[in-house]
Amino acid sequence: MLAIPFFAGIACLWLGANGARWTALGATIVTFLLGVLLWLTYEVGGPQWQFQEYAPVFGRFAWALGIDGIALMLIMLSVFLMPICILASWTAIEKRVPEFMAAFLLMETLMIGVFAAQDIFLFYIMFEAGLIPMYLIIGIWGGANRIYAAYKFFLYTLLGSVLMLIAMLWMVNFAGTTSIPDLMATDFPPEAQTWLWLAFFASFAVKVPMWPFHTWLPDAHVQAPTAGSVILAGVLLKLGGYGFIRFSLPMFPEASAQLFWLVMGLSMVAVVYTSLVALVQQDMKKLIAYSSVAHMAFVTIGLFAFNRQGIEGGLIVMLSHGLVSGALFLCVGVVYDRLHTRDIDRYGGLADNMPAYALLFLLFTMAAVGLPGTSGFVGEFLALMGAYQAHSWVAFAATTGLILGAAYMLWLYWRVVYGAHRHADAAAMPDLNRRELGMLGAIAAVVLWMGVYPESFMAPMRADVGLLLDRIERAAPAGDARLAAPDPAAAQPQAAAQPAAGAH
């Protein structure tokens, strides 16, 4: 799965525009089919790490790959969205097509590499190298202000990661190993944990992005081409959440509990503040970009709730947000290709001339709001349950964000799709063609599947969440649910019942 997009990307550079398009599409479809095979052969309830390969390179550094259920789901998200991105760029990208396709295929290789890496330095190389193709995609094929957006994206994400590298060097020196599974089981001294946690936080908080480190995201989204926005929202933002669950929580449980309020405080501000900012946007892409910050705050709230519902909810929100926000950016791309503007006021009444578009756009709007029966509901409901057990005020702030989320998403939908036709050119736009219908239809099917039967997606991750909980339980901060227990003996049955409640 790493080799196919990598070599196809190199091959694209020697082909013409059409050859590059077909090569990229073929390579991403083959990689997706291999991903399906990976999922089918993954043994749920089997060993924690599966499909491992190991080859020493030099010194302590090794080519070490392997996945658990969490990595499996995120790899599936990446390989599912990639062919859709190639299709989205089919007619939209006309200059330097071979280079564009090569950049996307390189990005796919690096994204799979991040989720599969089991050596901490291999992870770092893949994590940072992913910046380069994204920087090129925004900087070469982006909008009018693309150079500013590309530099801002690059510098923000790079600065945070320098601190993370220093922390990694200290950890490897302390533990005597670069293996991520071994480091996850290492007990670092509590006084060092705080500094290590903050160094990793500097990198992951920018990637997620958490408020107030989010300001690069709206600029990057607005300037990026449609496919760039899809992969940025769909997968690159998930690297931060993956980092929290792979490094910050299991490696530094005491520090995670100690800095519980830092994460929750920033997440609560993000949910409310970015939702209010989204309400006043005139640019469709900017509105969806701010909604991404609010949705990713649900992820951080869930992951740091220190209970099963919260962590599983955070993971499902990550998968759901990858699909739904990617689909919303595709919806913006569809009308942008026809009218070449993202200004909400230039549209209106599209339900008359684009009924299929209006229907699919409605489904993704509802999933973003968290309507039961869509993927958005499952994750947000679980994350809120986890947050409520951790602290009721956190749940209160997160719920406020849900209400505001419904406000800005439905208002966007109403202004674009309903009402009177304000402009003749918008009224003359043709409905979805077969290519666009295929792209949006594929995501719609998975969004409904995840909403109706989330067990398919939760089953592979359940055992890994359990192992993470065993690791962090000792440090869990006293939340409302724990404070309510009168004595340890009375709290025992409650703790035992918790995983069962989460399992259902």
C-alpha positions, 0 to 999 in steps of 0.5 A, spaced: 500 500 500 505 504 501 509 502 494 503 503 489 502 510 490 509 512 491 511 509 484 505 511 481 507 518 483 514 517 480 511 515 473 506 520 473 511 525 472 513 522 465 506 522 463 502 527 459 496 530 463 491 525 461 496 519 462 497 522 469 490 522 471 488 515 469 495 512 472 493 516 479 486 514 479 488 507 477 493 507 483 488 510 488 483 505 486 488 499 487 490 502 494 483 502 496 482 495 494 488 493 498 485 497 504 479 493 503 483 486 503 487 489 509 480 490 513 477 483 511 483 480 514 484 484 520 483 479 526 478 483 530 480 481 538 486 478 535 493 481 537 494 488 538 499 489 533 498 486 526 501 486 519 508 487 522 514 488 518 521 490 521 527 491 518 533 495 521 536 501 518 542 503 522 543 504 529 536 504 533 532 507 527 528 501 523 523 500 518 518 498 522 510 498 520 504 495 523 497 497 525 492 496 530 484 497 529 485 505 530 490 505 525 486 501 520 480 505 520 484 511 519 488 508 513 481 506 510 479 513 511 485 515 507 485 510 501 477 511 501 478 519 500 484 519 495 480 516 488 475 521 490 480 527 490 483 524 483 476 524 480 474 531 483 480 534 480 479 531 473 477 537 470 478 542 475 486 542 474 488 544 467 495 546 469 501 542 470 497 536 471 502 530 472 505 534 478 499 535 481 497 527 481 504 526 483 503 530 489 497 527 491 500 520 490 506 522 494 501 525 500 497 518 500 504 514 501 506 519 507 499 518 510 498 511 510 506 511 513 504 515 519 498 511 521 502 504 520 509 507 523 511 503 529 518 507 529 518 513 533 523 517 528 519 513 522 513 516 524 516 523 525 519 523 518 512 521 515 508 526 519 513 532 517 514 530 510 506 530 509 507 538 509 511 538 503 506 535 498 500 539 501 504 546 501 505 545 493 498 543 492 496 550 496 502 554 493 501 552 486 494 550 484 491 554 490 487 561 489 489 568 488 492 569 495 495 562 495 502 563 497 501 567 503 496 561 505 501 556 503 507 559 507 502 560 513 500 553 513 508 550 513 510 555 518 505 554 523 505 546 522 513 546 522 514 550 528 510 546 533 514 539 530 521 542 532 519 541 540 516 534 538 523 532 535 527 534 541 522 531 546 522 524 542 530 524 542 529 525 550 524 519 550 529 515 546 535 516 550 531 515 556 527 508 554 533 506 550 528 504 544 525 507 538 519 502 538 512 506 539 509 499 542 515 499 547 514 507 548 507 506 549 508 501 555 514 505 558 513 509 565 516 516 564 518 520 570 512 524 572 516 531 572 519 529 565 512 527 563 509 535 563 514 537 559 514 532 554 506 532 553 507 540 552 512 539 546 508 533 543 501 538 544 505 544 541 505 539 534 498 536 535 494 542 537 496 545 531 495 539 526 488 538 529 487 545 529 485 547 536 483 554 538 488 559 538 492 555 533 487 554 528 488 561 524 492 557 518 486 553 517 481 557 514 486 561 509 489 554 507 482 551 505 480 558 502 486 558 497 487 550 496 483 547 490 477 542 492 481 536 492 486 539 497 481 541 501 478 534 501 484 531 503 486 537 508 479 536 512 479 529 511 485 526 513 491 531 515 487 534 521 486 527 523 494 526 524 493 531 530 488 526 533 491 520 532 498 523 535 494 524 542 491 517 542 498 514 540 503 518 544 500 524 549 495 519 552 498 512 553 505 515 554 504 521 559 498 519 562 499 523 569 501 529 565 494 528 560 490 528 567 494 534 570 493 538 563 486 535 563 483 542 564 488 546 558 485 541 553 478 542 555 478 549 556 481 550 549 476 545 546 470 549 550 472 555 547 473 552 540 466 549 540 463 556 541 467 561 538 469 558 532 461 556 531 460 564 532 465 566 527 462 561 522 455 564 523 458 571 520 462 568 514 460 570 507 465 565 503 462 557 503 469 554 504 471 559 510 464 557 513 466 549 513 473 551 515 471 554 521 466 548 522 472 543 522 475 547 528 469 546 532 468 539 530 475 537 531 474 540 538 469 534 539 475 529 538 479 533 543 474 533 548 472 525 547 479 523 547 481 527 554 474 524 557 478 518 560 472 514 559 470 509 554 464 513 551 469 519 550 474 516 547 470 511 542 466 517 541 472 522 539 475 516 534 468 516 531 467 523 530 474 523 527 472 518 521 465 522 521 468 529 520 473 526 515 467 524 510 462 529 512 467 535 511 470 532 505 463 531 502 461 538 504 468 541 500 466 537 494 459 540 494 462 547 494 467 545 489 461 542 484 458 549 484 465 553 484 466 549 478 460 552 474 460 559 477 467 560 479 465 564 486 464 561 493 460 567 495 454 565 499 450 571 496 451 569 489 447 563 489 440 561 491 434 557 489 438 551 487 433 546 489 429 548 482 435 547 477 439 542 481 435 537 485 440 531 486 445 536 488 440 539 493 438 532 496 446 530 497 448 537 500 442 536 505 444 529 507 451 532 508 449 538 512 444 534 516 450 529 518 454 535 520 449 537 524 449 530 527 442 528 525 440 521 528 441 516 522 448 519 520 455 518 522 455 525 525 450 523 530 454 517 533 460 520 534 458 526 537 453 523 542 458 518 545 463 524 545 458 528 549 456 522 554 464 521 555 464 529 556 458 529 561 461 523 565 468 527 565 465 534 567 458 536 566 460 543 564 464 541 559 458 537 556 454 543 557 459 548 552 459 542 547 452 542 547 452 549 546 456 548 540 452 543 537 446 548 537 450 553 534 452 548 529 445 547 527 444 554 526 450 556 521 449 549 517 442 550 516 443 557 514 448 556 509 443 550 506 437 555 506 441 561 503 444 556 497 439 551 496 432 555 497 429 562 496 428 565 490 433 565 484 437 571 485 442 571 479 440 568 472 447 565 472 446 561 478 439 559 475 442 556 469 447 551 472 446 544 470 445 538 475 450 533 477 454 529 472 455 522 473 462 523 475 460 528 481 454 523 482 459 518 483 463 521 488 458 524 492 454 518 492 460 514 495 461 518 501 453 518 502 453 511 502 458 510 508 455 516 512 449 512 512 452 506 513 456 509 519 450 512 522 445 506 521 450 500 523 456 504 527 459 497 530 462 495 523 467 501 525 467 501 532 469 493 533 476 493 530 477 499 535 474 497 541 480 492 544 485 498 543 481 503 546 480 498 552 488 497 552 488 505 552 484 505 558 488 500 562 494 504 561 490 511 563 485 509 568 490 510 574 491 517 572 484 519 570 482 526 573 476 526 578 470 528 574 463 529 576 461 521 575 467 519 580 466 525 585 459 522 586 461 516 588 461 516 596 466 511 597 471 506 593 467 500 595 461 503 592 465 506 586 467 499 584 461 496 581 460 502 577 467 502 574 466 495 572 459 496 569 462 502 564 465 498 559 459 494 558 455 500 557 460 503 552 460 496 548 452 497 547 
